[in-house]
């Protein structure tokens, strides 16, 4: 057997998945574990979406689609961005993908050459680094603090852009913080990257899950971006493996060519069903569920503060709270391990999201019911004494 490729040694581990495995093993032993770890909504696809799926299956609509996806679904996504997020989009710029992961694969393969450096904030979602490396690039994590809402800033671009830097990969709202970028800050960052001829890949997976103000897509500020999004989070279809990217028109032929070879197409039955997600009565269901997430966030924030689990930046989107545990521990790995095994609460240690804040942070997901969150708070209270 020949040796494994070097990239297998460079892949950033995903500790949240390891935590999930440990929690599952404890549950198999009969332990009651409350998961605040994995970012997976406890809601599933609405009945209308399932009905469309069944009709499509019954009609035999399970064959390949075009690499860019069903025209009706591309139209629906473009209309959604135009009417909901203030960003007029030509459906021809939309490519339907196998989840946001498929979109990131196509985006990074399309714009990154071997050796290209890509700036990212620390903290950020760990798997994004692996897509950059898979394309031959080099992710460069820039420590980002609470004063900049844990996001990359225009000043960061000025200070860290080097000879090999080609662009940035950012997210708003972000994982693990749930914090969105202020409009003026995002505008300034885009201008800095643009002035250097760089690309911007923008992860908007959590854009639909907002709580304090109606969001705008980054496309409302600059049309020349690559946008990543997904049906997993706002639309609660994690296992359906369906997402999309929106790219400048001149990139689409190359991206379609890549998609034809790397994926052929996104799951066809999932595509047919997803068209129903944008019907007004189904959107009402999603909006009701969004308010449920807001209720959970609003319950947890003061409770965590009372327990000495400080929240440096109040999340205004997604379903995560990024807490500072330094009042209780400066070893988040050990803290997370004890919390799981002694209190039966799973939460992700900070090292998953970069080294800058790894020792003293914990990510809590509130993608679980309010009654379970209340029980989790009680267990935390007992655990912390």
ZATORTOR-998844 format. One record per residue (C-alpha): residue in three letters; z, y negated, x. Coordinates in Angstrom, 3 decimals, always signed. Layout:
residues N
+------+----------+----------+----------+
| code |       zz |       yy |       xx |
+------+----------+----------+----------+
|  ALA |        Z |        Y |        X |
...
+------+----------+----------+----------+
end
This chain:
residues 385
+------+----------+----------+----------+
| code |       zz |       yy |       xx |
+------+----------+----------+----------+
|  UNK |   +0.000 |   +0.000 |   +0.000 |
|  UNK |   -0.965 |   -3.385 |   +1.419 |
|  UNK |   +1.554 |   -6.209 |   +1.612 |
|  UNK |   +2.248 |   -8.529 |   -1.284 |
|  UNK |   +0.736 |  -11.995 |   -1.108 |
|  UNK |   +2.914 |  -14.699 |   +0.418 |
|  UNK |   +2.953 |  -16.624 |   -2.856 |
|  UNK |   +5.185 |  -13.921 |   -4.354 |
|  UNK |   +7.888 |  -15.023 |   -1.912 |
|  UNK |   +7.403 |  -18.685 |   -2.795 |
|  UNK |   +7.694 |  -18.310 |   -6.559 |
|  UNK |  +10.631 |  -20.288 |   -7.923 |
|  UNK |  +13.069 |  -17.931 |   -9.696 |
|  UNK |  +13.741 |  -18.520 |  -13.384 |
|  UNK |  +17.508 |  -18.096 |  -13.603 |
|  UNK |  +17.571 |  -18.677 |  -17.365 |
|  UNK |  +15.720 |  -15.371 |  -17.772 |
|  UNK |  +18.262 |  -13.613 |  -15.543 |
|  UNK |  +21.050 |  -15.102 |  -17.647 |
|  UNK |  +19.285 |  -13.824 |  -20.769 |
|  UNK |  +19.197 |  -10.328 |  -19.250 |
|  UNK |  +22.926 |  -10.438 |  -18.501 |
|  UNK |  +23.710 |  -11.702 |  -22.002 |
|  UNK |  +21.548 |   -8.961 |  -23.535 |
|  UNK |  +23.342 |   -6.311 |  -21.467 |
|  UNK |  +26.724 |   -7.554 |  -22.701 |
|  UNK |  +25.474 |   -7.550 |  -26.290 |
|  UNK |  +24.310 |   -3.964 |  -25.833 |
|  UNK |  +27.909 |   -3.139 |  -24.892 |
|  UNK |  +29.099 |   -4.610 |  -28.193 |
|  UNK |  +30.089 |   -8.108 |  -26.981 |
|  UNK |  +29.454 |  -11.073 |  -29.276 |
|  UNK |  +27.492 |  -13.513 |  -27.121 |
|  UNK |  +26.535 |  -17.004 |  -28.287 |
|  UNK |  +23.350 |  -17.997 |  -26.501 |
|  UNK |  +23.036 |  -21.638 |  -25.493 |
|  UNK |  +20.715 |  -20.523 |  -22.723 |
|  UNK |  +17.129 |  -19.726 |  -23.706 |
|  UNK |  +15.111 |  -22.592 |  -25.203 |
|  UNK |  +13.815 |  -20.680 |  -28.206 |
|  UNK |  +14.156 |  -22.068 |  -31.735 |
|  UNK |  +16.128 |  -19.941 |  -34.169 |
|  UNK |  +13.524 |  -20.835 |  -36.811 |
|  UNK |  +10.287 |  -18.850 |  -37.113 |
|  UNK |   +6.848 |  -19.621 |  -38.522 |
|  UNK |   +6.921 |  -20.741 |  -42.199 |
|  UNK |   +5.737 |  -18.371 |  -44.907 |
|  UNK |   +2.470 |  -20.286 |  -45.391 |
|  UNK |   +1.527 |  -19.689 |  -41.743 |
|  UNK |   +2.313 |  -15.978 |  -42.053 |
|  UNK |   +0.198 |  -15.742 |  -45.210 |
|  UNK |   -2.755 |  -17.280 |  -43.381 |
|  UNK |   -2.247 |  -14.821 |  -40.526 |
|  UNK |   -2.304 |  -11.873 |  -42.927 |
|  UNK |   -5.417 |  -13.143 |  -44.688 |
|  UNK |   -7.181 |  -13.614 |  -41.362 |
|  UNK |   -6.209 |  -10.113 |  -40.262 |
|  UNK |   -7.355 |   -8.646 |  -43.573 |
|  UNK |  -10.677 |  -10.438 |  -43.259 |
|  UNK |  -11.211 |   -8.990 |  -39.792 |
|  UNK |  -11.069 |  -12.377 |  -38.025 |
|  UNK |   -9.613 |  -10.886 |  -34.855 |
|  UNK |  -12.636 |  -11.143 |  -32.596 |
|  UNK |  -13.097 |  -13.504 |  -29.685 |
|  UNK |  -13.387 |  -17.208 |  -30.373 |
|  UNK |  -15.119 |  -19.680 |  -28.082 |
|  UNK |  -13.133 |  -20.358 |  -24.873 |
|  UNK |  -12.121 |  -23.802 |  -26.177 |
|  UNK |  -10.833 |  -22.420 |  -29.466 |
|  UNK |  -11.693 |  -22.576 |  -33.154 |
|  UNK |  -13.388 |  -25.867 |  -34.103 |
|  UNK |  -11.151 |  -26.262 |  -37.188 |
|  UNK |   -8.014 |  -25.908 |  -35.073 |
|  UNK |   -9.283 |  -28.353 |  -32.453 |
|  UNK |  -10.029 |  -30.817 |  -35.269 |
|  UNK |   -6.513 |  -30.361 |  -36.688 |
|  UNK |   -4.842 |  -30.929 |  -33.302 |
|  UNK |   -6.918 |  -34.061 |  -32.659 |
|  UNK |   -6.066 |  -35.432 |  -36.125 |
|  UNK |   -2.377 |  -34.656 |  -35.548 |
|  UNK |   -2.333 |  -36.690 |  -32.335 |
|  UNK |   -4.234 |  -39.541 |  -33.961 |
|  UNK |   -2.039 |  -39.842 |  -37.061 |
|  UNK |   +1.372 |  -38.811 |  -35.713 |
|  UNK |   +1.473 |  -39.967 |  -32.099 |
|  UNK |   -0.745 |  -43.046 |  -32.128 |
|  UNK |   -3.393 |  -41.583 |  -29.815 |
|  UNK |   -6.961 |  -41.254 |  -31.163 |
|  UNK |   -8.392 |  -38.022 |  -29.760 |
|  UNK |  -11.925 |  -36.624 |  -29.926 |
|  UNK |  -11.678 |  -32.925 |  -30.924 |
|  UNK |  -14.180 |  -32.149 |  -28.161 |
|  UNK |  -11.437 |  -33.009 |  -25.647 |
|  UNK |   -9.057 |  -30.352 |  -27.045 |
|  UNK |   -8.923 |  -26.863 |  -25.527 |
|  UNK |   -6.802 |  -24.241 |  -27.304 |
|  UNK |   -4.914 |  -22.033 |  -24.835 |
|  UNK |   -2.627 |  -19.019 |  -24.572 |
|  UNK |   +0.555 |  -21.062 |  -24.850 |
|  UNK |   +1.453 |  -24.118 |  -22.800 |
|  UNK |   +1.464 |  -21.756 |  -19.816 |
|  UNK |   -2.243 |  -21.152 |  -20.318 |
|  UNK |   -2.800 |  -24.895 |  -20.577 |
|  UNK |   -0.899 |  -25.544 |  -17.337 |
|  UNK |   -2.845 |  -22.806 |  -15.579 |
|  UNK |   -6.158 |  -24.389 |  -16.557 |
|  UNK |   -4.985 |  -27.922 |  -15.767 |
|  UNK |   -3.686 |  -27.102 |  -12.299 |
|  UNK |   -6.703 |  -24.944 |  -11.438 |
|  UNK |   -8.979 |  -27.799 |  -12.528 |
|  UNK |   -7.497 |  -30.623 |  -10.439 |
|  UNK |   -5.513 |  -29.129 |   -7.518 |
|  UNK |   -7.079 |  -28.069 |   -4.226 |
|  UNK |   -5.261 |  -25.951 |   -1.605 |
|  UNK |   -2.738 |  -28.123 |   +0.219 |
|  UNK |   -2.588 |  -30.851 |   -2.428 |
|  UNK |   +0.908 |  -32.221 |   -2.985 |
|  UNK |   +2.120 |  -32.909 |   -6.537 |
|  UNK |   +5.193 |  -35.042 |   -7.261 |
|  UNK |   +7.726 |  -33.846 |   -9.837 |
|  UNK |  +11.200 |  -35.046 |  -10.825 |
|  UNK |  +14.332 |  -33.104 |   -9.959 |
|  UNK |  +15.546 |  -31.898 |  -12.468 |
|  UNK |  +12.512 |  -30.357 |  -14.159 |
|  UNK |  +11.340 |  -27.105 |  -15.735 |
|  UNK |  +11.178 |  -24.585 |  -12.858 |
|  UNK |   +8.057 |  -22.660 |  -13.895 |
|  UNK |   +5.891 |  -25.792 |  -13.534 |
|  UNK |   +6.262 |  -25.579 |   -9.759 |
|  UNK |   +4.808 |  -22.082 |   -9.820 |
|  UNK |   +1.639 |  -23.199 |  -11.572 |
|  UNK |   +1.090 |  -25.793 |   -8.849 |
|  UNK |   +1.608 |  -23.172 |   -6.138 |
|  UNK |   -0.651 |  -20.669 |   -7.919 |
|  UNK |   -3.448 |  -23.253 |   -7.651 |
|  UNK |   -2.731 |  -23.616 |   -3.924 |
|  UNK |   -0.823 |  -26.872 |   -4.242 |
|  UNK |   +2.606 |  -27.899 |   -3.008 |
|  UNK |   +5.179 |  -29.229 |   -5.509 |
|  UNK |   +7.415 |  -31.979 |   -4.150 |
|  UNK |  +10.652 |  -32.486 |   -6.073 |
|  UNK |  +11.979 |  -36.062 |   -6.100 |
|  UNK |  +15.701 |  -36.446 |   -6.926 |
|  UNK |  +15.958 |  -38.435 |  -10.168 |
|  UNK |  +19.255 |  -39.775 |  -11.493 |
|  UNK |  +20.766 |  -40.801 |  -14.800 |
|  UNK |  +19.878 |  -44.449 |  -14.165 |
|  UNK |  +16.204 |  -43.487 |  -14.587 |
|  UNK |  +16.936 |  -40.957 |  -17.342 |
|  UNK |  +16.268 |  -38.135 |  -14.838 |
|  UNK |  +12.553 |  -38.997 |  -14.787 |
|  UNK |  +10.103 |  -39.802 |  -12.029 |
|  UNK |   +9.707 |  -43.571 |  -11.652 |
|  UNK |   +7.046 |  -45.950 |  -10.377 |
|  UNK |   +9.345 |  -46.654 |   -7.416 |
|  UNK |   +9.445 |  -42.923 |   -6.647 |
|  UNK |   +5.657 |  -42.861 |   -6.550 |
|  UNK |   +5.585 |  -45.823 |   -4.162 |
|  UNK |   +8.181 |  -44.281 |   -1.850 |
|  UNK |   +7.038 |  -40.646 |   -1.831 |
|  UNK |   +3.251 |  -40.759 |   -2.135 |
|  UNK |   +1.874 |  -39.398 |   +1.117 |
|  UNK |   -1.471 |  -38.491 |   +2.684 |
|  UNK |   -1.561 |  -35.116 |   +0.903 |
|  UNK |   -0.310 |  -36.347 |   -2.507 |
|  UNK |   -2.859 |  -36.064 |   -5.285 |
|  UNK |   -0.927 |  -36.534 |   -8.508 |
|  UNK |   +2.185 |  -36.038 |  -10.638 |
|  UNK |   +3.377 |  -33.486 |  -13.186 |
|  UNK |   +5.868 |  -35.008 |  -15.618 |
|  UNK |   +7.354 |  -34.233 |  -19.044 |
|  UNK |   +8.652 |  -36.359 |  -21.904 |
|  UNK |  +10.948 |  -35.362 |  -23.533 |
|  UNK |  +11.954 |  -33.209 |  -20.619 |
|  UNK |  +13.483 |  -29.835 |  -20.073 |
|  UNK |  +16.413 |  -29.658 |  -19.106 |
|  UNK |  +17.596 |  -33.117 |  -20.176 |
|  UNK |  +16.027 |  -33.667 |  -23.586 |
|  UNK |  +15.470 |  -37.278 |  -22.496 |
|  UNK |  +12.179 |  -39.079 |  -23.023 |
|  UNK |  +10.682 |  -41.687 |  -20.712 |
|  UNK |  +10.992 |  -45.311 |  -21.781 |
|  UNK |   +7.556 |  -46.656 |  -22.711 |
|  UNK |   +7.557 |  -49.412 |  -20.075 |
|  UNK |   +8.726 |  -46.981 |  -17.373 |
|  UNK |   +5.943 |  -44.551 |  -18.230 |
|  UNK |   +3.408 |  -47.378 |  -18.262 |
|  UNK |   +4.526 |  -48.499 |  -14.796 |
|  UNK |   +4.402 |  -44.958 |  -13.403 |
|  UNK |   +0.889 |  -44.400 |  -14.751 |
|  UNK |   -0.238 |  -47.664 |  -13.138 |
|  UNK |   +1.178 |  -46.630 |   -9.744 |
|  UNK |   -0.551 |  -43.248 |   -9.831 |
|  UNK |   -3.792 |  -44.789 |  -11.058 |
|  UNK |   -3.783 |  -47.335 |   -8.224 |
|  UNK |   -3.806 |  -44.414 |   -5.776 |
|  UNK |   -6.585 |  -42.524 |   -7.533 |
|  UNK |   -4.208 |  -39.751 |   -8.567 |
|  UNK |   -4.083 |  -37.453 |  -11.586 |
|  UNK |   -1.334 |  -37.242 |  -14.205 |
|  UNK |   -0.511 |  -33.985 |  -15.988 |
|  UNK |   +1.825 |  -34.802 |  -18.876 |
|  UNK |   +3.896 |  -32.098 |  -20.562 |
|  UNK |   +4.432 |  -33.122 |  -24.216 |
|  UNK |   +5.694 |  -29.766 |  -25.470 |
|  UNK |   +8.759 |  -31.375 |  -27.083 |
|  UNK |   +7.043 |  -34.540 |  -28.341 |
|  UNK |   +7.425 |  -33.500 |  -31.984 |
|  UNK |  +11.185 |  -32.955 |  -31.621 |
|  UNK |  +12.404 |  -36.563 |  -31.579 |
|  UNK |  +15.635 |  -37.996 |  -32.965 |
|  UNK |  +16.073 |  -41.690 |  -32.248 |
|  UNK |  +12.615 |  -43.281 |  -32.497 |
|  UNK |   +9.122 |  -42.251 |  -33.502 |
|  UNK |   +7.419 |  -41.124 |  -30.299 |
|  UNK |   +4.027 |  -42.043 |  -28.934 |
|  UNK |   +1.890 |  -39.801 |  -26.804 |
|  UNK |   +1.225 |  -40.941 |  -23.247 |
|  UNK |   -2.417 |  -41.006 |  -24.370 |
|  UNK |   -1.575 |  -44.174 |  -26.312 |
|  UNK |   -1.030 |  -45.870 |  -22.935 |
|  UNK |   -3.827 |  -44.287 |  -20.906 |
|  UNK |   -6.647 |  -42.113 |  -22.176 |
|  UNK |   -7.429 |  -40.606 |  -18.763 |
|  UNK |   -4.605 |  -38.043 |  -18.657 |
|  UNK |   -4.251 |  -34.279 |  -19.004 |
|  UNK |   -1.861 |  -33.494 |  -21.848 |
|  UNK |   -0.105 |  -30.138 |  -22.299 |
|  UNK |   +1.372 |  -29.058 |  -25.622 |
|  UNK |   +2.334 |  -25.925 |  -27.504 |
|  UNK |   +3.001 |  -24.304 |  -30.860 |
|  UNK |   +6.223 |  -22.778 |  -29.469 |
|  UNK |   +8.819 |  -25.517 |  -29.915 |
|  UNK |   +8.173 |  -27.929 |  -32.822 |
|  UNK |   +6.097 |  -25.300 |  -34.653 |
|  UNK |   +8.540 |  -22.433 |  -33.857 |
|  UNK |   +5.884 |  -19.891 |  -32.804 |
|  UNK |   +7.151 |  -18.852 |  -29.355 |
|  UNK |   +5.802 |  -15.308 |  -29.293 |
|  UNK |   +2.445 |  -16.245 |  -30.793 |
|  UNK |   +1.372 |  -17.560 |  -27.353 |
|  UNK |   -0.627 |  -20.531 |  -28.533 |
|  UNK |   -0.913 |  -23.989 |  -27.021 |
|  UNK |   -3.455 |  -26.632 |  -26.136 |
|  UNK |   -4.488 |  -29.189 |  -23.582 |
|  UNK |   -6.223 |  -32.522 |  -24.046 |
|  UNK |   -8.290 |  -33.677 |  -21.076 |
|  UNK |  -10.804 |  -36.417 |  -20.225 |
|  UNK |  -14.239 |  -35.587 |  -21.633 |
|  UNK |  -15.852 |  -35.195 |  -18.211 |
|  UNK |  -13.368 |  -32.433 |  -17.297 |
|  UNK |  -13.907 |  -30.297 |  -20.393 |
|  UNK |  -17.001 |  -28.339 |  -19.227 |
|  UNK |  -15.213 |  -27.248 |  -16.043 |
|  UNK |  -12.021 |  -26.369 |  -17.952 |
|  UNK |  -14.004 |  -24.344 |  -20.503 |
|  UNK |  -15.702 |  -22.482 |  -17.654 |
|  UNK |  -12.287 |  -21.634 |  -16.184 |
|  UNK |  -10.950 |  -20.620 |  -19.605 |
|  UNK |  -13.873 |  -18.259 |  -20.189 |
|  UNK |  -13.030 |  -16.345 |  -17.015 |
|  UNK |   -9.228 |  -16.552 |  -16.937 |
|  UNK |   -8.450 |  -15.947 |  -20.611 |
|  UNK |  -11.727 |  -15.557 |  -22.576 |
|  UNK |   -9.894 |  -17.238 |  -25.460 |
|  UNK |   -6.461 |  -17.766 |  -26.960 |
|  UNK |   -5.241 |  -15.141 |  -29.485 |
|  UNK |   -7.704 |  -15.449 |  -32.355 |
|  UNK |   -5.442 |  -14.478 |  -35.269 |
|  UNK |   -2.802 |  -16.922 |  -34.049 |
|  UNK |   -5.478 |  -19.630 |  -33.957 |
|  UNK |   -6.508 |  -19.006 |  -37.571 |
|  UNK |   -2.878 |  -19.082 |  -38.711 |
|  UNK |   -2.056 |  -22.235 |  -36.731 |
|  UNK |   -4.537 |  -24.320 |  -38.722 |
|  UNK |   -2.060 |  -24.044 |  -41.610 |
|  UNK |   +0.695 |  -25.648 |  -39.488 |
|  UNK |   -0.864 |  -29.055 |  -40.086 |
|  UNK |   -0.968 |  -28.897 |  -43.881 |
|  UNK |   +1.313 |  -31.561 |  -45.455 |
|  UNK |   +3.685 |  -29.131 |  -47.192 |
|  UNK |   +4.131 |  -27.154 |  -43.956 |
|  UNK |   +4.727 |  -30.309 |  -41.908 |
|  UNK |   +7.508 |  -31.142 |  -44.399 |
|  UNK |   +9.194 |  -27.846 |  -43.495 |
|  UNK |   +8.975 |  -28.667 |  -39.792 |
|  UNK |  +10.374 |  -32.140 |  -40.386 |
|  UNK |  +13.318 |  -30.719 |  -42.310 |
|  UNK |  +14.000 |  -28.354 |  -39.410 |
|  UNK |  +13.710 |  -31.243 |  -36.924 |
|  UNK |  +16.519 |  -32.988 |  -38.773 |
|  UNK |  +18.575 |  -29.788 |  -38.507 |
|  UNK |  +18.206 |  -29.965 |  -34.713 |
|  UNK |  +19.308 |  -33.606 |  -34.832 |
|  UNK |  +22.390 |  -32.616 |  -36.839 |
|  UNK |  +23.272 |  -30.049 |  -34.168 |
|  UNK |  +22.808 |  -32.558 |  -31.358 |
|  UNK |  +24.952 |  -35.125 |  -33.157 |
|  UNK |  +27.704 |  -32.532 |  -33.621 |
|  UNK |  +27.688 |  -31.328 |  -30.018 |
|  UNK |  +27.586 |  -34.627 |  -28.116 |
|  UNK |  +31.082 |  -35.919 |  -29.053 |
|  UNK |  +32.580 |  -32.418 |  -28.894 |
|  UNK |  +31.353 |  -31.905 |  -25.320 |
|  UNK |  +32.655 |  -35.310 |  -24.252 |
|  UNK |  +36.076 |  -34.415 |  -25.691 |
|  UNK |  +36.042 |  -31.254 |  -23.587 |
|  UNK |  +35.332 |  -33.200 |  -20.402 |
|  UNK |  +31.708 |  -32.056 |  -20.285 |
|  UNK |  +30.136 |  -35.459 |  -19.739 |
|  UNK |  +26.586 |  -36.160 |  -20.896 |
|  UNK |  +25.106 |  -38.756 |  -18.489 |
|  UNK |  +21.973 |  -39.344 |  -20.604 |
|  UNK |  +21.968 |  -38.852 |  -24.371 |
|  UNK |  +18.999 |  -36.613 |  -25.257 |
|  UNK |  +16.601 |  -38.169 |  -27.748 |
|  UNK |  +14.323 |  -35.142 |  -28.051 |
|  UNK |  +13.891 |  -31.393 |  -27.466 |
|  UNK |  +16.992 |  -29.226 |  -28.058 |
|  UNK |  +18.860 |  -29.446 |  -24.753 |
|  UNK |  +21.952 |  -31.225 |  -23.491 |
|  UNK |  +22.277 |  -31.659 |  -19.715 |
|  UNK |  +25.993 |  -31.832 |  -18.998 |
|  UNK |  +28.018 |  -32.839 |  -15.958 |
|  UNK |  +30.750 |  -30.229 |  -15.420 |
|  UNK |  +32.258 |  -31.820 |  -12.294 |
|  UNK |  +35.555 |  -32.463 |  -14.100 |
|  UNK |  +35.964 |  -28.683 |  -14.282 |
|  UNK |  +33.879 |  -27.241 |  -11.442 |
|  UNK |  +31.548 |  -28.068 |   -8.571 |
|  UNK |  +29.966 |  -24.623 |   -8.636 |
|  UNK |  +27.809 |  -24.373 |  -11.739 |
|  UNK |  +26.670 |  -20.833 |  -10.889 |
|  UNK |  +30.222 |  -19.506 |  -10.865 |
|  UNK |  +31.095 |  -21.619 |  -13.911 |
|  UNK |  +28.117 |  -20.253 |  -15.883 |
|  UNK |  +28.959 |  -16.675 |  -14.865 |
|  UNK |  +32.596 |  -17.010 |  -15.944 |
|  UNK |  +31.620 |  -18.749 |  -19.161 |
|  UNK |  +29.366 |  -15.849 |  -20.091 |
|  UNK |  +31.694 |  -13.007 |  -19.115 |
|  UNK |  +35.030 |  -14.550 |  -20.140 |
|  UNK |  +34.091 |  -16.683 |  -23.143 |
|  UNK |  +30.908 |  -15.010 |  -24.364 |
|  UNK |  +28.858 |  -18.223 |  -24.149 |
|  UNK |  +25.546 |  -18.273 |  -22.250 |
|  UNK |  +24.510 |  -21.581 |  -20.639 |
|  UNK |  +22.106 |  -22.188 |  -17.758 |
|  UNK |  +23.428 |  -23.359 |  -14.378 |
|  UNK |  +21.865 |  -26.463 |  -12.857 |
|  UNK |  +20.132 |  -24.696 |   -9.960 |
|  UNK |  +17.377 |  -23.584 |  -12.318 |
|  UNK |  +16.049 |  -27.129 |  -12.468 |
|  UNK |  +16.163 |  -28.255 |   -8.843 |
|  UNK |  +18.711 |  -28.750 |   -6.060 |
|  UNK |  +19.604 |  -32.418 |   -6.584 |
|  UNK |  +22.168 |  -31.856 |   -9.360 |
|  UNK |  +22.493 |  -28.073 |   -9.159 |
|  UNK |  +26.181 |  -27.801 |   -8.279 |
|  UNK |  +27.640 |  -29.884 |  -11.091 |
|  UNK |  +25.312 |  -29.534 |  -14.086 |
|  UNK |  +24.783 |  -27.124 |  -16.944 |
|  UNK |  +22.024 |  -27.014 |  -19.552 |
|  UNK |  +23.057 |  -26.192 |  -23.099 |
|  UNK |  +20.449 |  -25.345 |  -25.724 |
|  UNK |  +21.258 |  -26.106 |  -29.349 |
|  UNK |  +18.397 |  -23.969 |  -30.674 |
|  UNK |  +20.905 |  -21.934 |  -32.648 |
|  UNK |  +22.708 |  -22.406 |  -35.957 |
|  UNK |  +25.451 |  -24.996 |  -36.474 |
|  UNK |  +28.049 |  -22.351 |  -37.320 |
|  UNK |  +27.428 |  -20.635 |  -33.989 |
|  UNK |  +27.588 |  -23.953 |  -32.163 |
|  UNK |  +30.975 |  -24.624 |  -33.754 |
|  UNK |  +32.200 |  -21.233 |  -32.578 |
|  UNK |  +30.782 |  -21.937 |  -29.107 |
|  UNK |  +32.744 |  -25.208 |  -28.935 |
|  UNK |  +35.937 |  -23.374 |  -29.882 |
|  UNK |  +35.303 |  -20.775 |  -27.171 |
|  UNK |  +34.642 |  -23.563 |  -24.656 |
|  UNK |  +37.905 |  -25.225 |  -25.655 |
|  UNK |  +39.850 |  -22.039 |  -25.037 |
|  UNK |  +37.951 |  -21.316 |  -21.808 |
|  UNK |  +38.651 |  -24.802 |  -20.407 |
|  UNK |  +42.266 |  -24.674 |  -21.449 |
+------+----------+----------+----------+
end
